[in-house]
Amino acid sequence: MPKERNNPMALVDLHFHSHYSDDGDLSPSDLMVAAAMAQIRFAALADHNSVAGVGEALAAGGRLGIEVVPAIEIDSLHEGNGLHVLGYYIDHTDSRWATLQEDDVNRMRAGSAERMEKVARLGLVVDTDKLEAKSRDGVIIPELIAEVALADPRNDGNPILAPYRPGGPRSDNPQVNFYWDYCSHGKPAHVETEYMSTAEAVELILATGGTPVLAHPGPSLPNGAEGLPNLAEQGIAGVEAFSSYHSPEQCVYWRNAALENGLFVTCGSDFHGKTKPAIRMGGHGASRDDEVAAIQACRAAVGLEALALA
């Protein structure tokens, strides 16, 4: 993950997470307060497989003069790769979202023991009691394992954790970088989970009135933009080209690739709080013109009128 590129004048940020995501930190209300302080005027709360915080975010955003986009980020599988699909302007009151959240919690809880065992086999001391005490709903995610392992003095000097400690090459966002390096698809501590297909995620977003966008494609698509035509055929309408996961050059690459495939372009920091400490709201690298184009494109995709923006 590149170093965070915060733009203090950012207007639009379409990818935030609250504590309703397993790896989120702030409440939806506190998140909107932070967004207002960062001068964000258009924000999307896109929690992992959950819309539980959207209502609170909408209310808080209304009080603070922020237009909040009802959204979600769905974990899905496509041709063996884990892809995250953002759904914008969904009907967050649809009962299918509650079912998705319940299924996700059950899946993640079922894989927690295997996840801890696989990390322990790497050679790390894994304190199961501390992990269970700090977990939410009995779900132990890789980022939590990294947090507890890094704080455990029994892991001092362990070379596996050296890149994530202060001054290390992966220390900017140590917890989530540990996830990408050891627990994501194809890595040694990955736990297979039966997520829905990307096509099913797209269908669900469309069925609830939203528009589907591929999140941070850089770390997700191993063959680059080669897979975009197929994803477009399945209904993906946009690409989060401007992301904290992308270098400036990658942002340009994904922007061009999206437009070449008839897809619109969005921007999102993927702000989580303490799990990704190097990421700040608005740190997606988009220009003002690209920010405005992103919010207008999302609205147009669901039949909403364009906004009059200064």
Legacy VTK file of the C-alpha trace (Angstrom):
# vtk DataFile Version 3.0
C-alpha trace
ASCII
DATASET POLYDATA
POINTS 310 float
0.000 0.000 0.000
1.460 3.398 -0.925
1.910 6.122 1.627
-1.287 8.026 2.381
-1.891 11.008 0.113
-4.194 13.322 2.024
-5.851 16.147 0.128
-7.009 18.715 2.723
-9.355 20.243 0.153
-11.122 16.983 -0.739
-14.826 17.449 -1.397
-15.947 13.865 -2.012
-14.962 10.614 -0.307
-17.048 7.602 -1.267
-15.468 4.943 0.927
-15.631 5.166 4.729
-15.997 2.433 7.366
-17.547 2.682 10.809
-17.396 0.288 13.743
-20.118 -1.748 12.063
-17.270 -3.142 9.971
-15.211 -5.709 11.894
-12.099 -3.641 11.214
-13.673 -0.193 11.657
-13.135 2.166 14.570
-15.551 5.116 14.837
-19.306 5.207 15.237
-21.218 6.474 12.182
-21.961 9.751 14.012
-18.335 10.299 15.008
-17.293 9.409 11.477
-19.484 12.174 10.069
-18.097 14.661 12.589
-14.593 13.752 11.428
-15.714 14.113 7.809
-17.094 17.578 8.508
-13.803 18.593 10.129
-12.011 17.330 7.013
-14.327 19.524 4.892
-15.886 16.513 3.145
-19.284 17.428 1.700
-20.232 14.115 0.076
-19.497 10.876 1.928
-20.428 7.223 1.545
-20.610 4.923 4.552
-19.721 1.582 2.963
-19.318 -0.943 5.768
-18.316 -4.529 5.073
-21.438 -6.592 4.355
-23.532 -4.356 6.612
-25.850 -1.360 6.379
-26.434 -1.207 10.138
-24.827 2.221 10.445
-26.330 3.919 7.413
-29.370 5.360 9.172
-27.234 6.917 11.898
-24.812 8.300 9.313
-27.641 9.846 7.291
-29.011 11.581 10.392
-25.606 12.831 11.523
-24.670 13.955 8.030
-27.919 15.891 7.732
-27.132 17.814 10.896
-23.614 18.606 9.671
-24.414 19.583 6.092
-22.921 16.435 4.557
-24.748 14.478 1.876
-24.367 10.856 2.913
-24.608 8.213 0.214
-26.236 5.002 1.519
-23.710 2.324 0.609
-22.181 -1.058 1.359
-19.020 -2.997 0.509
-19.727 -6.641 -0.317
-17.094 -9.381 -0.166
-17.397 -11.563 -3.262
-15.520 -14.134 -5.327
-14.767 -13.912 -9.037
-12.624 -16.483 -10.858
-10.851 -17.402 -7.628
-10.137 -13.815 -6.611
-11.696 -11.984 -3.702
-13.291 -8.809 -5.036
-14.987 -6.073 -3.037
-18.041 -4.542 -4.667
-19.310 -1.167 -3.501
-23.027 -0.491 -3.808
-24.025 3.187 -3.909
-27.469 4.684 -3.293
-28.892 1.342 -2.226
-32.156 1.048 -0.299
-30.554 0.323 3.056
-33.925 -0.621 4.580
-34.323 -3.661 2.317
-34.488 -6.826 4.458
-31.972 -8.627 2.243
-29.166 -6.562 3.752
-29.926 -7.845 7.268
-29.726 -11.397 5.929
-26.376 -10.659 4.278
-24.968 -9.268 7.525
-26.126 -12.269 9.565
-24.648 -14.696 7.042
-21.349 -12.806 7.023
-21.008 -12.855 10.820
-21.709 -16.587 10.886
-19.136 -17.265 8.160
-16.436 -15.185 9.806
-17.099 -16.653 13.240
-16.882 -20.184 11.845
-13.455 -19.483 10.354
-11.941 -17.744 13.373
-10.381 -20.801 15.016
-8.783 -21.966 11.759
-7.496 -18.440 11.129
-5.744 -18.332 14.507
-4.292 -21.813 13.994
-2.850 -20.943 10.579
-1.215 -17.779 11.889
0.257 -19.721 14.822
1.759 -22.199 12.332
3.640 -19.329 10.747
5.633 -19.074 13.965
3.780 -16.333 15.850
2.544 -16.497 19.421
-1.233 -16.105 19.225
-2.975 -15.301 22.506
-6.438 -16.754 21.923
-7.846 -15.414 25.200
-6.916 -11.827 24.322
-8.206 -12.224 20.790
-11.550 -13.560 21.957
-11.848 -10.800 24.551
-11.211 -8.086 21.936
-13.322 -9.652 19.181
-16.766 -8.507 18.068
-19.501 -11.136 17.924
-16.842 -13.827 18.301
-15.292 -12.893 14.955
-11.488 -12.839 14.931
-10.197 -11.044 11.852
-6.589 -11.008 10.603
-6.182 -7.339 11.507
-7.040 -8.128 15.142
-4.556 -11.014 15.153
-1.873 -8.634 13.914
-2.751 -6.039 16.573
-2.525 -8.547 19.418
0.578 -10.296 18.049
2.469 -7.035 17.629
1.695 -6.060 21.225
2.747 -9.452 22.662
6.360 -9.314 23.993
6.748 -13.016 23.190
6.813 -11.996 19.524
9.598 -9.447 20.011
12.356 -10.137 17.518
10.189 -12.391 15.366
11.226 -11.633 11.760
7.696 -12.190 10.476
6.540 -9.048 12.277
9.604 -6.903 11.573
8.135 -5.256 8.433
5.086 -4.072 10.433
6.920 -2.513 13.357
7.832 1.214 13.396
10.321 1.971 10.651
9.539 -1.229 8.750
8.540 -1.172 5.068
4.959 -2.225 5.891
4.532 -0.117 9.026
2.301 2.574 7.499
-0.813 0.426 7.979
0.602 -2.598 9.821
-2.588 -4.462 10.626
-4.174 -4.409 7.203
-0.804 -4.963 5.515
-0.432 -8.122 7.600
-3.810 -9.207 6.273
-2.789 -8.651 2.637
0.578 -10.377 3.142
-0.543 -13.461 5.060
-4.337 -13.855 5.157
-5.705 -12.718 1.803
-6.483 -15.123 -1.062
-3.522 -17.312 -1.957
-1.553 -16.480 1.204
-0.436 -19.059 3.808
-2.931 -18.114 6.534
-5.927 -17.594 4.257
-9.146 -19.300 5.348
-11.514 -20.266 2.562
-14.903 -18.626 2.986
-18.006 -19.221 0.892
-18.756 -15.693 -0.249
-21.305 -14.949 -2.930
-20.086 -14.535 -6.487
-19.369 -11.060 -7.795
-22.281 -11.498 -10.209
-24.582 -12.203 -7.244
-23.268 -9.147 -5.382
-23.945 -6.988 -8.442
-27.441 -8.447 -8.763
-28.223 -7.714 -5.097
-27.041 -4.115 -5.373
-29.096 -3.543 -8.513
-32.149 -5.225 -6.975
-32.034 -2.798 -4.041
-31.843 0.272 -6.261
-28.100 0.874 -6.183
-25.197 0.996 -8.601
-22.244 -1.456 -8.309
-18.637 -0.254 -8.317
-15.434 -2.304 -8.109
-13.445 -1.234 -5.041
-9.646 -0.654 -5.069
-8.897 -2.916 -8.077
-5.113 -2.581 -7.798
-4.573 -5.240 -5.107
-7.594 -7.299 -6.198
-7.124 -7.957 -9.920
-3.848 -9.876 -10.493
-3.970 -9.323 -14.257
-4.706 -5.614 -14.083
-7.430 -4.197 -16.294
-7.582 -7.382 -18.362
-10.578 -8.532 -16.316
-12.622 -5.338 -16.587
-14.549 -6.257 -19.778
-15.882 -9.423 -18.130
-16.812 -7.567 -14.958
-18.600 -4.933 -17.030
-20.592 -7.702 -18.701
-21.644 -8.894 -15.254
-22.991 -5.460 -14.400
-20.149 -3.594 -12.710
-20.838 0.048 -13.595
-17.875 1.869 -12.103
-14.318 1.521 -10.807
-12.789 3.067 -7.686
-9.724 4.254 -9.598
-8.744 6.855 -7.005
-7.898 4.962 -3.834
-5.388 5.015 -0.993
-4.325 1.586 -2.255
-3.117 3.045 -5.556
-0.035 5.080 -6.340
-0.636 8.238 -8.426
0.419 6.281 -11.514
-2.002 3.470 -10.675
-4.825 5.978 -10.196
-4.265 7.219 -13.740
-4.002 3.656 -15.048
-7.295 2.567 -13.496
-9.062 5.792 -14.465
-8.108 5.284 -18.102
-8.931 1.582 -18.014
-12.373 2.255 -16.558
-13.238 4.872 -19.157
-11.961 2.659 -21.986
-14.404 -0.018 -20.835
-17.367 2.347 -20.550
-17.281 2.437 -16.755
-17.477 5.540 -14.604
-14.787 6.454 -12.068
-15.121 6.975 -8.321
-12.834 8.025 -5.465
-12.575 6.676 -1.928
-9.997 6.722 0.846
-11.149 3.456 2.508
-10.810 5.203 5.864
-11.114 2.795 8.826
-9.478 4.563 11.755
-6.845 2.742 13.814
-6.726 -0.323 11.540
-5.340 1.825 8.717
-3.685 4.727 10.562
-1.901 6.159 7.509
-5.183 6.715 5.660
-6.969 10.033 6.114
-10.338 11.144 4.862
-10.000 12.502 1.361
-6.717 10.662 0.863
-7.680 9.133 -2.459
-5.639 11.274 -4.872
-8.497 12.504 -7.058
-8.582 16.018 -8.468
-11.561 18.248 -7.792
-12.891 17.599 -11.311
-12.627 13.843 -10.777
-14.324 14.120 -7.382
-17.254 16.020 -8.867
-17.477 13.591 -11.772
-17.572 10.680 -9.317
-20.550 11.884 -7.289
-22.438 12.985 -10.391
-21.842 9.632 -12.102
-23.096 7.683 -9.076
-26.251 9.780 -8.989
-26.829 9.482 -12.704
-26.459 5.695 -12.543
-29.479 5.444 -10.224
-31.551 8.108 -11.961
-30.911 10.989 -9.554
-30.518 14.547 -10.775
-27.087 16.121 -10.995
-26.052 18.299 -8.080
-25.349 21.995 -8.464
-21.777 22.203 -7.166
-19.706 25.344 -6.784
LINES 1 311
310 0 1 2 3 4 5 6 7 8 9 10 11 12 13 14 15 16 17 18 19 20 21 22 23 24 25 26 27 28 29 30 31 32 33 34 35 36 37 38 39 40 41 42 43 44 45 46 47 48 49 50 51 52 53 54 55 56 57 58 59 60 61 62 63 64 65 66 67 68 69 70 71 72 73 74 75 76 77 78 79 80 81 82 83 84 85 86 87 88 89 90 91 92 93 94 95 96 97 98 99 100 101 102 103 104 105 106 107 108 109 110 111 112 113 114 115 116 117 118 119 120 121 122 123 124 125 126 127 128 129 130 131 132 133 134 135 136 137 138 139 140 141 142 143 144 145 146 147 148 149 150 151 152 153 154 155 156 157 158 159 160 161 162 163 164 165 166 167 168 169 170 171 172 173 174 175 176 177 178 179 180 181 182 183 184 185 186 187 188 189 190 191 192 193 194 195 196 197 198 199 200 201 202 203 204 205 206 207 208 209 210 211 212 213 214 215 216 217 218 219 220 221 222 223 224 225 226 227 228 229 230 231 232 233 234 235 236 237 238 239 240 241 242 243 244 245 246 247 248 249 250 251 252 253 254 255 256 257 258 259 260 261 262 263 264 265 266 267 268 269 270 271 272 273 274 275 276 277 278 279 280 281 282 283 284 285 286 287 288 289 290 291 292 293 294 295 296 297 298 299 300 301 302 303 304 305 306 307 308 309
